Amino acid sequence: FLQHNLFIVGGEKARKDVLKTEIGDLVALADGTTIVGVGKITSSPTELKNFNIGDKIESYHKDIQESFTEGWPMAVRTRFFRLNKEDQFRYNRGEFHGVNNGDVRKKIEELYQVYDNQFDIKAKSWCLENVLEHKFEIPVYQRPYSWNKEQVEKFINDIFNNYWGFHRDSLPEPMFIGTMQISHKTNKNGYHEVTDGQQRLTTLLILLYILNKRYNEFNILNNYKSVKLIQLQTRVNNGSQQKFLDQLLDSSLDELSADPTNKYIQNAFFINSLLTDILETNKESCFETFIIKNFIEYLREQIKFVVIMINAGLSKTLQIFDTINTAGLSLAGSDIFKIRMYEYLTNNNVENAFDRINEIYKTIEENNERYRSKESDINQILS
């Protein structure tokens, strides 16, 4: 139940009772003698086979058919909270049923309210090596990848300044690149949702991609292990951002261009050119010849983050983001609206409806980009 956020019931009477439930109803989870969890229903009841709970669903089929002569058990999607030991209380009815006891109903309501408003924060110091051990997803309510040339250039130059020193005559120093805010829990595919840090994380991915293409293709690394890429996917703009990212990762260096329609490829083209300039410019002035193996080790071990893991609802996560964010791009009003609307829709099991809203935002962003004027000369504006 807790793993998949599903309330599952079998048996003829229980199946009939669960069909009476509605989105927004509160439920309690008991182990036979004790209430151990509370939650809110976020979907209409349907057979378990209609929920995506991974590869295990097929293996359940035979056991379920043998255990339940009525067929598949019924299930409802539920936002569950596991109760702390001190909040658990005795309740010895094991079957699924409506709770008529007023005191029990009130206690379930109070506990849900308390746990729904709670949040937990854990902060850890990570290097890039730690990041490479995890998978990350840019959630649907986020903005697209949008760093421009100036931001990318400063970021890359800062890395090399810390690697070589500002005068190209120093030993490497660790580089702190700010905070990254992610969900504490992973989704069903093992990805952490990224609330803050998309721009830096994606730019690092592009840098690693460029290094991988510049050096691994020509075996300059010899026997050194290949440049491992950050495991990142994005759900922004109905999959269009993921297509752009995939286009980059499937491209060779020769296929890169300053493509204005694909920010990933555009910035990859710029980073590749910037690396060429940096390495050529410093070929004579550096006290140490550029050795790709040493640079990769520096990136993996000396690029430092403070990773803030949040276990909270979206609204609370947004409040935390507003409080601690100082390095990233500030959220616009439209971003805040998207997050709050997304939370409302998912809590009411209409997540698919957000696809339409996301499509509208995609159209707005495309039109903004298409018609945005770069001119600042007053005569050109008035002409």
N, C-alpha and C positions, 0 to 999 in steps of 0.2 A: 504493500500500500504506500509506504513512505518513499520507497525508491522511485516509483513511477507516478506518484501523486494521483493514484486511482483508488476509489472505494469500490471493492469488488464483492458482489453477493451472489450466492447460488441458492437453489431451493425454490419451490413454487411460491410459497408465501412471501419470502424475501424479495423475489423478483417482482411480485405485484406491488409490494411496498415501495421498492426503489423507483418504480415507474411514477409514483406520486410526487417524487422530489422535484424541486425547481432550482434553477440557477439562483444562487444567493442564499440557499438554505445552509444552516450550520449542521455539521455532523461531528460525532465523537467516535473515536476508535478505541475499542476495548480488547483486552487480551483474554477475556472470559471472566475475569474477576475485577479488573481495574481499568479505569479510563486512562489511556496512555497518550492520546493525541486528540487534537481538535482541528477542525478545518472548515472551509467554505466550499460548497459545490460551485464549479465554474463551467459545467457542461450539462447537456441533457443526457438522460440515461440511454445507453445502447449496449449491445452485446460486446463483450471484451475483445472479440476478434477485430472490431472496428477501430480499436485504438492502436497506435503505433508504439509498441514497447520493445522494438528491436527484434533480433533474430529469435529470441526465446519464444515468441508467440506461437510459432509453428510446433515447437517441441511440447508446448502445453496442450496441444489439440487432443492427442490421444488420451492423456490423463484426465482432461476435463470431460471428454465424452464418456469416460468410464465412471467418473465421480458424479456427474450431473445428468441424470436421465432426461431432464427437461432441455438439454442443449447447453449452449455457451452461457456462462454466468453473465449477469448484467453488471455494468460498471458506470461510474460517473467520474469525470475529472474533478479533482479536489485540491485546493491549496491547503496542505497539511502543515501542522506544527507538532513536533514531538514534545510532550510535556516534560519539564524537569521532574525529578523524583519527588520533590516536595510539593508539586502541584497536582500529582496524580491522586485520584480518589477511587474508592471502591464502588463497583457497579457490576453486579454478577449476572446480568442478562446478556447472553451471548449472541442471540439472533438479531438480524437487522429489523429495527422497528422505530416508530415514532416515540419520542420521549414526552410523556405527559406530566411527569413529576415536575412541578414548578421550580423547586429548589435546584434540581439537577439541570433543568433548562437554563436557569439563571446563571449557574456556575459555569456551564459550557460557554454561554454568551460572554461572561466576564473574562474567562480565560482566553477566548479567541481575541477579544479586544486588546488584552494585555500583550499577547504574543504577536499580534499583527502590527503593533506599534513599536515593537522592540527591534533593535538592530545590533549587529556585532561588527567590530572593525579590528582587523589584524594588519599590522604593518611589518614588512620584512625588507631586508636589504638583499637585492638580487643583482647579479651580474648578468651579462648577456647569455652566459652558459646556462644559467637557471631558466631564462626565458625560452631557450631552445628546447628545454625539456617539457614544455607545456604547449597546449593548443589554444588559440584565441579566435574569437568571433566578434566582428563588429555588428552590433544588433541593428535591427531594422529601423529603429527610431533615430539612429545617428545620421549626421551629415556625411556626404561623400568625402573621400580623400581630397584635400584641397590646398596643401602647402604649395606656395609659389617658389620661384627661383631664388628670391632673396632669402627666404627661410631655409630652403635646402642648402644654399651655398654657405650660410652661416653655420648650419649644423655640421656639414662635412668639414669646413675649415676648422671648427672647434675641435673636432676629433683629431685632425692632423696636428693642430697646435699643441694638444695634450700629448700626442704621440712623439712629436719631434721637439716640442718647445717652440715658443714664439720666434726665436731666432735660429731655429733649426740646429741647435747645438746642445740639447738637453736629453736626458734619459726619459723614457715614457712615464707619464703620470696618470693616475686613475682619473676618469672623467665622469662626473655626476650629471645625468641628463634629465633629472626631475622625477616626478612621481608618475606612476601608472596606476590607475584605479580599475580594478577588475572584480567580477563576482567571485565570492568565495567558493560557491558550488559550481560545478561544471554542468552543462546540459547533457542530454542523453547521448550525445556523440563525443563527450569528453572535452568540450570547449569552454573556456572561461569567456564571459561577455566583457568587453572592454568599454568602460564608461568614459575614461580619460586616458589619453596616450596614443590614440589611433594614429595621429600624424607622425609622431616620432617612431612608433613601432613599424609603421608601413615604410617609412623612409629608411630605417635600418634594414628591413627586408629587401628593399630595392638595392641598397648598397651591397648587401651580401650576394644578391643575384648578379650584380655587375662584376664583383670580384670572382664569383664562380665562373662566369662566362669569360672573363679576361684571362684567367689563369688555368683553371681546370681543363678547359678545352684543349690547351696546348701542353698539358702535362708538366707545366713549370713547377707545380707543387711536388712532383716526383711521387714519393710514397706517402706524403702527408695526406691525412684523411681529407676528403672533399669538404668544401665550405658548406656546412649545414645551414639550411634556410629556416627562418621563422615560420612556424605552422600557423598561417593566418587565413581566415576566410571572412567574407563580408556579405551581409544580407541587405545592404542598403540599396534603395531604388529598384526593388523588384528583381534583383539579380543582375542588373546592368553593371554595377560596380564589380561584381565577381567576374563577369565576362571580361571587363577591362583588365582586371588583375591577371586572369588566366591568359589573356593575350600577351601580356608582358612576359609571364613565366614560360610561355611556349615560344618566345621569340629568341632569335640569335642577336648578337650585337649589331650585325649588318642590317637587321630589320628595324632597328630603333630609329626614331625620328622625333622631331619636335611637334608631334601630333597634338593639336590643341583639343581634340575630342577625347583623348585618353590621358588623364593626368599621370597615371602610373608610367606609361611609356614616355611621356614628355619629360618627367623628372628623371627617369632612367637614362634617357639620352643626355640630359644635362649633367647628371652625376658622372657618366662615363667620360664626357668631355672635360669636366672639372678635374677628374682624377688624372687624365692625361696632362692637363696644364700643371697640376700640382707636382706630379712626378718629374715632368720635364724641367720645370722651373727650379726644382730643388735638387736636380741631379748633381750639380757641381757644389752647391752650398752646404749640403747635408754632411754631417760628420760620419754618418752611417749610411751605407747603401741600402736602398729600400729592399727589404726581404719580405716577400708576401707571407711566408710562414710565420714570421715574427709579428707581422701586422695582424694576421688573423687571430693569433693567440692573444694579442693585446685587446682586440675587439671582444673576444669571448670572455676574458678574465678581468678587464679593467674598465669596461663600460658599465657604470653603476646606475641602478634605479632604486627608488623606494617604492615598493609595490604595496598598495593598500587594497586588501581584500575585504569586500563589503558583503555582509549577509543581511539584506534588507529588501523591502519593496522598492519599486522604482521611484516613487515620490521621495522617500527617505534617502535613497541613493543620490537623487538629484540635489537634495538639500546639502548632503555631505560634499558633493562635487563643488557646489557653489561656495562652500566654506573653505575648502582646502586648495582649490585650483588657482594656481598663479602662473603656470608656465604655458598652458595650452591655449587654444582658441576659445574665447568666451562663448557661452551659449547665447544664441539669439532668442528672441521671443518665440519664433517659429519652432526652434528646437525644443524649447520647454513645452510648448503646446503638443508637439508630436509625442514627447515622452509621456505626458499626462494622459493624452488620448490613448496611446498604446497600452498603458497600464489599465485604463478603464475597459478597453476592448478585451484584453486578455483575461481580466478578472471576470468578465461576463461572457467568456467563451465565444467571442466574435473576432478572434485574431485575424481571420481571413479578410474581414472588412477593412483591416488596416492596409491591405494590399492596394485597395482603391485609393485611400488617402495618400499612400506612398507614391502611387502613379501620378497623382495630381502634383505632389511636391516635385517629382522628377520632371514633369512638364514645365513647372514654374522655373526650376533651376536651369533647364535647357534654354528656355526663352530668355531668362536673365543673362545667360552667357552669350546667347546669339545676338542680343540687342544691346549689350553693355558697350558704352562708348569709352574709348581710351583717351579721347581728346580733352585737353584742359585749356587750350587757347581760346580766349573769349570770342575772337573773330570767327574761328571755325565753328564754335557752338552757335553763334548767331547767324551764320551763313546758311 
